[in-house]
Amino acid sequence: MTPETLVLTKLGLRFAGRLFPCSIGKGGIKADKREGDGATPVGKHRIVGMYYRPDRVTPPQPWAVPIGPRDLWSDASGQPDYNHHVQAPYSFSCEQLRRADPLYDIVLITDWNWPDARAGKGSAIFLHQWRRAGYGTEGCIAFRRDHLRWIAERVSLGSELIVREG
């Protein structure tokens, strides 16, 4: 482990010498993650990208990519672009990246089931803003807005995220 490693613990996410309260998947932490189970997957994951809303926030890193009105994330298990960035129009199941609420104003993308996605293993494990403390996600890890910004300004492309059972 290095100072750039993000470690999910029972108390929160440990990163760069700090501990951040966070919300995890409403399905808990699971080693056998499946699409739609609401669980945060166990494993060693990598940060492989970052998106931000340019009309709401400044880019946290030079490598952050602006979210446009047509940007989506496919959760259409079985499709060739499952668990990948896609653009509208898109006729399969997907998640809107440019949301009316602030949850994806900054979003870090992990390599869970990516780039070679296996159908049914789950998609889109992001680090993003929470709705409120303790409110479970669909499997993502969510933070208070200012904490997410702090993390996003310091994380590196390729940083490791460790999620352990229990």
N, C-alpha and C positions, 0 to 999 in steps of 0.2 A: 504494500500500500504506500502511496505517496500523498503529500499534502493536497494533491489535485483529485484524490479519490473521494467520491461521495459514498457514504455508508448509511443505509437506512437502519435505524435501531428502534427499539420500543419507545424511546423518548423523542425521536425525531430524526432528522437527517443531519449527519455530521459531515462538515465540509470546511476546509481551510481553518481549522481550529475553532470553529463555532458549531453550535447545535441549533437547528431550526425546527420549530414545530411544523408538522405537516399532516396532511390527510392522505390516506392510502385508499385502495380499492375497497368498496363496500363488501366485497366478497373475501376480504382478508388477504393474506399472503399465501400463495400456493405454488408448489413445485410443478403441478400439472395444469398450468394455465390453459383455458379454452376460450374461444370467442364467445362473448356475451356473459361470462361468469362474474364479471365485476371484480376480479382478483388482480392483485399486483403480483407479477411473476418473480419467483426466486431466481437468482442467478447473478452473473457478472455481465453487466451490460455496458455499452459505450454510448457516449453522447456523440451523435452523428450529424446533428444539424440544429439550427435555431431559426425560428421565424419570429417576426415582430410586426405589430400594426403601425405602419409609418404615419398614419393620421392621428395616433394616440401617444406613441412613445418614440424616443430616439433609439437607434440601434445599440444594443448593449455590447456588441462585439463587431469588429470589421467583417467577420464571416457570417453574420446574421443576415437572413434573407427577408425582404418585406413580403407581407401577406397581401395579396391582391383580392379583388372581389370574386374572382373565379376559382380561387384556391380551395381544394378539397383534399381529404384523406380517405382513401378507399378502405372500407371494412367489409367488402364484398368477397367473403371467403369463396375460393374456387375460381375467381377471376384472375387473369394474368397480372393485373396491377394491384392485387390485394396487398394491403399494408404498405401502400406507396402514395406519394403525392400525386394527385390527378387534378384536372381542371374541368370546370363546368363548360359545356353541358356534359353530364355524366349520368348515365341511366341506371347505374347500380347503387347499392347501399354505400353511403359515404358520410363523412363528417365534414361540416363546414368549418374551415379554418378562420375565416373572417366572420366572427360572431358579433351579435348585437351586444352581448354582455362582455365584460373585460377578461374572461377566463383565459383567452388565447392572445392577449395583447403581447405577451412574450411566451413562447413555447419552445422548450428544449426537446429534441427528438432523440429517442434511444434506439438502439439496434435490436430491440426485442422482435424476433421473428422477421428480421429484415437483414439484408436485401432479398434473400431467397425465402420468401414467406411460404410457410406450409399451411394449407387450408385447415381452418378450425383451431389453430394454435393461438389465435388472438392477435389483435392489431393495436397500433397507436398507443404505446406506453410513452406518455409525454410527462414532462415536468411543466406545470402551469400554475396559474393563480387559483386559489381555492374560492369556493362560494362563501364559506365561513368555516371557522375552526371546527374540526370534528366531522364535517360533512363528507361522507364517503364519495369516492370517485368511481368511474367505470373501470378502474385498474391503474390509472395514472397516479402520480405523486403530486400533490398540490400544496401551495404555500401562500402565506400572506404576501401581498403585492410587493412591499418594500424588500422582503426577504428574497423573493424570486429575482427581483432586479439585482440585488447584491450578488446572488449566486451567478446569475447570467453574465454579469460584468467580469467575473473571475474564473469561470469554468473554461476549459480548453476543449476544442474539438478533439474527440478521442478520449476524454476523461472517462475513467471507469466509475460505474455506479454499481455498488454491491447491495443486493437485497437477499437477506438470509431468512430462513424459516424461523418462526417463533420469536 
